[in-house]
Amino acid sequence: MDLTIVTFLPVVAAAIIMLLPQQQEQNAKYVALLFALAGLAYSLVLFAGFDIHASGYQLVENNKWVDIGQFELRYHLGVDGLSMPLVLLTTFLTVAAVLVSFSIKLRPRLYFAMLMLLSTSVIGVFVSVDFMLFFLFWELELFPMFLLIAIWGSGRKEYSATKFVLYTIAGSAFMLLGILALAFSANTFDIEVLSQSEIKDAIFPLSWVFLFLFIGFAVKLPIVPLHTWLPDAHGDAPTAVSVMLAGVLLKMGGYGLIRMCVSILPATADDYSVWLAGIGAFSVLYGAFVTLRQTDVKRLIAYSSVSHMGLVLLGIGAMGKESMMGATYQMLAHGVVTGMLFTSVGLMYERTHTREIARLGGLARQMPLIATGLVFAGFASLGLPALAGFVAEVTVFLGSFERYEWAVLLSLGGVVLSAGYILWTMQRTMFGPVRHDWDGLTDAKAWWEHAVVLGLAASVILLGVYPALMMDMIGPALDPIVQRLPA
């Protein structure tokens, strides 16, 4: 029942929130925070009790769900060293997302209920061991995400929400074709069984099956040229949704690539590895070049995410244990770093009501805490040693260099460019001449603003100075995957 509790605790919160009388709807944030903290505490307990030396699934729940023809769908949950850190990341960022939403005044009951439902859908993806259950949770997040962007967003919010849904549904259609092909080939939707089977024949060629799955996960990661929904969604989404979107929703794509594409179809994945590495390196460079041209701070961070997720694909494409450890760690590091970036930008936007870089400047004097948070997260994003981003990038590069040194060398160019656009952004927004337009601005003063900034900063430092906390858990989970790859 442990994973069921962690997964569905936010849904319980959503139900309680929606039952609040209208005159008490401002209490929705406290209900959401209470349940988010309970979910984080419970996931920390599960994390502390996790056996880091075991390579298989733990905390398994496996019950009959429904029979459909020749298939028996099962309510099958479990976590291993690959998914447990991502569950913890999700519960942690859910708390952060709730805290940065404390100033929400428009329809708070519906807002916090949708935020909690989004959390459940993401956790469900990471703990599902049945492919149909996985797909159900994968699709479930569309509903809350659409409403959160379309109702509480800014700018072209309806357009951005619709674009996000259309891209995801299109990718999911391809993914479903791949899932069905694998299921009919092995007569099961069980991911654990599929990852241990030698699948040599399917209703489609295995190269097509791999491509179908890859497209579904690449849209979510996202990878160039399937990335164009991301800047619009980020640019128009409220701060908390950007935190969840960059922090955990993008990680669903990287997780799926490792768990499904590489684990279930290792030989096909190895055949396509040069393409994965090449597309990853291109995404790193392309994302960095496009980021340099951005004039909106949130769109700049969004395009930087395209570049950083390219490193995830590079690490996966190298098909080595170290490279995939680096890719997984990059997902964790990027989650907390971009969460802090979007939080700091959101706090700045609440005070200035603009994200245009040309209109900002000298804000560090009026908002020292917010400026410190933004600069700190920026340095973590560009890979400063002792912070989370450095460990992740170095592990990806070292693990990938032996097989695809050319891709690593290309990606290093993206790292250099990232230093350029991060430092340029910090200098233009936080430093330089003081603009008297912002003389009346106030710094972060509310307790929840301090809590979320300091909490995210602590996690960035922890992952930077003590990578073994996660690496020792991730490594054993990748052993059976790497052992199935062609020698």
N, C-alpha and C positions, 0 to 999 in steps of 0.2 A: 504493500500500500504506500510505501514511501514515495515512489515516483508519481503515483496518482495524486497524492497530496500536493507535492510540489507543482505538478502540472495544472491542477484544477483549482488550487487555492485562489488564484486571481479571478476565476469565473465566479466563485462564491462571493468574492468582493464585489464583482460587477452586479450580481443579483441583489445583494444587500443595498448597494448604491442606488439602483433603479427603484427600489422599494421605499427609499426615503421620501417623506412628504415634501412638497415643493418648498414650504417655508424653511425646511432644514437642508436644502440642497447644497448650501455652502459647506456642510459637514462632509460632503462626498470626498473631499481631498484628504480628510483625516481617516476615513474608512479605507481609502485606497492606500494611504501611507502605512496604516497598521498592517494590512494584509501583505503589502509589498515587503515590509520589514520581516514579517513572519516567514514569507517565502524565502527571503535571503538567509535568515537564521537557519531555516530547515535545510536549505541547500548547503550551507556551511557545515552543518552537522554531517550530512551525507558525504561531503567532500573530505572531512576529517576522518571519517570511517572507511574511506575507499582504500582498497588494497592495491597499491601502486605497482605491485609485482605481477599482478594477474593481467593476462592479455584479453580475456573474454569479457562478456557482458556480466555486470553485477546488478544487484537489486532488481532481479528479473521478476516481472509479473506477466504471466502467460495464461490467458483464459480464452475459451471459445467465444467468438463474437457473433458470426453469422455464416451460414452455408450459402454459397452461390454456385450452383451447378457442381462442377468437379472441385471447386476451391472451398477451403474452410478459412475464412478470414478470422483472425484472432486479435484480441486486445493484448498485444505483446509489447511490453515496455522493457527497457534496459539501458544501462549506461556503461561505457568503457572509458579508457583514458583519453579518447578523442572527444567524446560528447560531454563528459562530466565537467570539464573546464568551461565549455560553452553554456551549459545550464547555469553554472555559477555566474558567468558573465551576464547572462540574461536577467537573472534575479537581481543582480547588483545594479544594472542599468535601469531596471524597472523602478527601483527606489529613486535613482537619480532623476528619471523622467517624471515621476510623481512630484518630487520636490521642486523641480523647475517649473511645474505647472501650478504652483500654489497661488499665483496671481490671476488664474483663469476666472473670468466672471460670466462668460457666455455659456449657458446651459451646462453647468459643471457636472450634473449627474450623468448626462450622456457622455460627456468628454471622458471622465474618469472610468466609466464603465467600458468604453471602447479601448482605453489604454490598458485596462486589465485583461480584456479579451485578447488584445494583441499579444500581451505577454504569454498567455496560455498557448496561443497558436505557435509561437516561436519555440517555447519549451517543448511542446508536443512534437515538433519536427526533430529535435535533438534526441528525444528519448524513444521514439517509435522504432520498433524492430520489424513491424509488419508494413509492407510497402503501401498497402491501401490506407492504413492508418497514417502513415507518413504523408501520403498525398492529401488526405483529408485535412490534416493540420496545415499543410503547405498552402492549400487554397483558402483555409479559414481566415488567414491574416489579411486577405484582400478586403473583406467587409469593414473591419475597424480602420484599416489604413485609408480606405477611400473616404470614409466619413471624417476622420481626423484631419485630413488635408482639405477636403472640400468645404467643411464647415468652419474650421478654426484656422485655416491657412490665410495667406495674403496673396496679393497679386492675382495671377491667373490660376487661382486655386482649383476651380472645377476642371480646367483643362489639364493641369498637372496631375490631379487625382485620376482622371479618366485615362490619361496616357500611362500612368503607372499600372492601372488595372489591365489595360489592353496588352501592354508588353508582357506582363506576368502571365495572363491567360494564354497568350500565344506561345510563350515558352512552356507553359504547363501542358498544352496540347501535345507538343512534341514529346515531353517527358512521359506523358501517359501512354503514348504509343510504345516507348521503350520499356516501360513497366509491364505493359500487357504482353509484349513480345517475350520478355524474360519469364513472366509468370507461366505462360502457355508452354514455354520450353522446359521448365523445371517443375511444373505443376504445383507451384507454391508462390505465395507472396512474402514468405519469410525471408527477411534480409540476411539473417545469419546463415540460413541454409543455402541461399543463393551465393553468398560469398565463399562458401566451402565447396560449391559444385563446379564441375568442369563443364561449362556450357559451350558446346561446339556447334549447335544448330538452333535456329529460331525461325519464326515465320518471316523475319527480315534477315538479311545478312548482318552478322555481328557488328560490322563497321557502321551500318545504318543505326543499329540499336544504340551503339556508343554515341553516335552523333546526335540522335534524338535526345538522349539523356543530357549530353553535354550542352545542347542549346538551352534546355530548361534551366540548368544550373548557371550557365554563363550569363543569361539575362539577369539573374538575381545577383551575381557576383559584384558588379557587372563587368563584362569584357567588351572592348572595342570590337565591332561597331554596334553592339547591343546595349550600349550604355546611355543613350540619349535621354532616357526617362529620368535618370538620376539627378542631373543638375536642376531640372524643372521641379521635381518632387522636393528636393532639398530647399531650393530657393523659395518655394511657396508654402512649405510645411511649417507648423509651429515648432518652437525649439525642442520640446520633449519628443515630438515625432522624428525630428532630425536625429536626436540622440539615439532613439531606438532603431531608426532606419540604418544609419551608418554603423551603429554599435553592434547590432545583432542580426538584422534582416539580411544584410549583405553576406554575413557569415554562413547563412543557410546555403548559399551557392557553393562556397568553398568546401563546406562540410559534405554536401551532396556529391561533389566531384570525387573526393577521397573515398567516402563511404560506398558510393554506388558505382561510379565509372571505373575507378582504379581497383577497388576491392572485388567487384563482381566480374569485371571484364579485364583482367590484368594484361593478357596478351594483346588485346586490341588497344588498350591504353598505352602500352609500350610502343606499339606501332605508330601511334599518333603523338608520341611524346615530343618529337621535334617540333610539331605544329603547336602543341601546348606551350612549350618553352618560348617559341618564336612569337606567338600571339601575346604571351605574358610580357615579354621584353618590349614589344611594340606598344602595349598598353601603358607600360611604365613611362616610356618616352613620350607617347602621344598625350597622355594625361598631364605630364609635366609641362609640355609646350603649351597646351591649351590653357592650363592653369595660369601661366604667365600673362595671358591676355585678359583675364577676368577683372572686372571693375566692381563686382558685388562680392562681399566677403563670404557669404554662404555658398554662392556658386563656386567661388575659388576653392573652398574646402571640399565641395562635392567633387570637383574635377581632380583634386589631389587624392581623393579616395579611389578614383579610377586608376590612378597611377599606383597607389599602394596595393590595390587588389591585383594589379598585374604581377606584383611580386609573389602573391599567393599562387597564381597560376604558374609562374616560373618554377617555384619550388615543387609544385605537384608534377609539372612536366618533366622535371629531372628524374623522377621515379626512384629516388633514394630515400633511405630512412631519415638521414640528416636534413635533406632538402624538404621533405614533407613535415618533419618536426618544425622546421623554420616557417613553413607555410602556415601551419596550425598556430604557432606562436605569433605570427604576424596578424592573424585574425584576432587573437586576444589583445595584442598590443594596440592594434588599430581601433578596436572597440572602445577601450578606455581613453585613448588619446583623442580620437575624434569626438567622443562624448564630451570631453572637457573643452575641446575647441568650440563645438556648437553651443555648449552651455555658456561659455564666456561671450561668444558673439550674441547669443540670445539676451543675456543680461545687458550687454551694450546697446542692443537694438531697442530694448524696452525704454531706455533713457534717451537715446538720440533719435529714434524713429527713422533711421536710415542705415543702410548697409553699403552705400556707395563709398568706395575708398577715397574718391576725390573730395568728398565732403567732410571726411574725418581728419583727425590729426591732433596731436598734443593731448590725447585723452588720459594719458598716464597720470597727469597731475590732478585731474578731477576724479578719476576712478582707479586708484592705485591697486586695489585688490583684483578688480576685473582685468586690468591691464597685466598684472602679474600672472593671473591664470591663463590669459591668452598667450603671453610670451612663453610661459613654461610649457604649455601644450604645443606651441609652435616648435620649440626646440626639441621636444620629444618626437614630434612628427618628422622632423628632418634628420633624426637619428643621432642625437647627442648621446655620448657614452654615459652609462649609469642610469639611463631611462629606457622605458620599454621598447621603443622603436629601434634602438641600436641593436639590442640582442636579437630581435626578430630578423632584421635585415642582414646582419652578419651571418646568422645561421642559414638563411636562404642562400646567400652568395657562396658560402663555404661548401654547403651541401650540393649546390648546382654546378660549381665550377668545373669539377672533374669531367662531367658529361657534356655540358653545353657552355664552355667558357665564353663563346661569342655572345650568347644571350646575357650572360652575367656582365660582360664588358659593356654591352649596350644599356643594360639596366643601370649600371653605375652612372651613366650620363644623366639618367632621370634623378638619381640621388643628388647630383651636383645642382641640377635645375631646381630641385625641391628646396635646397638651401637658399637659392636665389629668390624664389617666390615667397617663401616664408619670411625671410628677413626683410624683403621689400614691403610686404604687407604690414609687418610689425612697425617698421619705420614710418610708413605713411599713416597708419591709423592711431598708434599709441604715442609716437614721439614726434619730434619736429616742433615747429612753432605752434604756440598755443592759439587756438581759434576762439575768439571771444563769443562766438555763437554758443559755445558749450560751457560758459561760465557758471550756469546754474545747475549743472549736472551733479548728481550725488553718486557715491560709490555703493557697492553692495552692503546693505546694512541688516537685512532680515536674517534671522538665524538659519533659515533653509537655504539661503543663497550661500552663506559661509559653509554650511555643511556639505552641500553638493560639490562646491569647488575644492574644498580641502579633501573630501573623500576620494574624488577622482584623482587629485594630485598624488595622494598617498598610494593609490593603486598603480599609478604610472611608475612611481619610484620602486614599489615592491617588486613589480615585474621586471624592472631594470636591474636591481641589485641582487635579486634572489630568483633567477630563472629556473633553478632546479625545482621550485615549488610546483611548476607546471610541467617542465620538461621530463621529470622523472615519472610523471603520470602518462604523458603523451607517448613516450618512446615504446613501452611494452605494447600499447594498443596498435602501433604501426607494424610491429614485428610480423604478425600473421599476414598482413597485407603485402609487405615487402617480400616475404618468402614465396608468395604466389607469382611474383613478377618473373618474367623470363630472365635467365642468368645472363 
